[in-house]
Amino acid sequence: MTDRFETDILIVGAGIAGIGLAAELAGDFRVTVIEQESVPAYHSTGRSMALFIRNYGNTTIRALSRASAPLFEAPDSLLFPHPLISQRGVLFISDEAGLARHNELFEQADGLRAISTDEALAMVPILRREWIAAAAYEHDAQDIDVNALHAGWLRKARAAGAIVLTDAPLASAERVSGRWIAQTGKGEIAADVIVNASGAWADTVARACGARALGIQPMRRSIAVLPAPVEHDTTHWPLIDDSAERWYCKPGGGKLYVSPTEEIPVDPHDAFVDDMVL
């Protein structure tokens, strides 16, 4: 693309947020999505182990999660021919030091029930009985097929006329005569509105547009992939979550995905594993 390209809405970032918005707006507006990588959903979206958990986060996040339930429970079969969610369950456990945080879970809980240590051990036999001071279980927590969700929205967006350009980083953008003029890796794009859906690069994109950066700080979190105990069938184990959010463990594919939930400030980049953390 060498000539100036005209669009109504320019979305920067082709991850789950950008493509989801493009799917919603395309058809009513001319929509163009630009992505700095060679494929959409390369970074956080492509590496997500997402779960639909009704009891995760603060009041606002919980309300948004519950409002999204119909999308997952009764998806459009033309966009999503296969289920988007599958039952997983979350087992919250706490030691004595985390009891205050564990008790906070119940303040606005939806479908969360307290269970005994024996029940927790029946679900996940490798837990240490002496460590557990309290336990609770959310049966309706489900794995999300992030790839299927993103792919369905991408099909919808393109079918409605959205243009998705890869290898097209945003270099700069400025307001000229009431419109945005953006310089990208695929040429110049004129748009009425720019949407910043660039994830870890949100502040970088804001500055490229001459806007005030909000101080959005990317954080790196590590996951170690360990073999599941050979004497146990982990197929139906729930995600095991420390109520104080100091660690979690998710079974899948005969492995255990274990994270210390650390949050290390980093510059936006193609995330890699820090061997010393592992």
TAPE-V812448 format. One record per pair of residues at least 6 apart in sequence whose C-alpha atoms are under 6 Angstrom apart, sorted by the first residue. I is the first residue (numbers start at 0). J is the second residue. If there is no record, write none. Layout:
# TAPE-V812448
<<I,J> <I,J>>
This chain:
# TAPE-V812448
<<0,185> <0,186> <1,186> <3,187> <3,188> <4,188> <5,188> <5,189> <6,29> <6,190> <7,29> <7,190> <7,191> <8,30> <8,190> <8,192> <8,193> <9,31> <9,32> <9,193> <10,32> <10,193> <10,194> <11,32> <11,33> <11,195> <11,196> <11,197> <12,33> <12,34> <12,196> <12,197> <13,34> <13,39> <13,40> <14,40> <14,44> <15,44> <15,149> <17,196> <18,153> <19,152> <21,156> <22,152> <22,155> <22,156> <25,156> <25,159> <25,161> <26,159> <30,161> <31,161> <31,162> <31,163> <32,163> <33,163> <33,164> <33,167> <34,165> <34,167> <35,166> <35,167> <35,168> <36,165> <36,166> <37,165> <37,166> <49,143> <50,141> <50,142> <50,143> <51,140> <51,141> <52,140> <53,61> <54,108> <71,83> <78,151> <79,151> <83,143> <83,144> <84,141> <84,142> <84,143> <85,141> <85,142> <86,141> <87,140> <87,141> <87,142> <87,237> <88,137> <88,138> <88,139> <88,140> <88,237> <89,136> <89,137> <89,237> <89,238> <89,239> <90,135> <90,136> <90,239> <91,134> <91,135> <91,240> <91,241> <91,242> <92,133> <92,134> <92,241> <92,242> <93,131> <93,132> <93,133> <93,241> <93,242> <94,130> <94,131> <94,132> <95,132> <97,243> <100,243> <101,242> <111,136> <111,137> <112,135> <112,136> <113,135> <114,134> <114,135> <167,183> <167,184> <167,185> <168,183> <168,184> <169,183> <170,182> <170,183> <171,181> <171,182> <171,207> <171,208> <172,180> <172,181> <172,208> <173,179> <173,180> <173,208> <178,190> <178,191> <179,189> <179,190> <179,191> <180,188> <180,189> <181,187> <181,188> <199,217> <199,267> <200,267> <202,212> <205,212> <217,264> <217,265> <218,262> <218,263> <218,264> <218,265> <219,262> <219,263> <220,260> <220,261> <220,262> <221,258> <222,257> <222,258> <223,256> <223,257> <224,255> <224,256> <225,254> <225,255> <226,254> <227,253> <227,254> <227,255> <238,248> <238,249> <239,247> <239,248> <240,247> <241,247> <245,260> <246,258> <246,259> <246,260> <247,257> <247,258> <248,256> <248,257> <249,255> <249,256>>
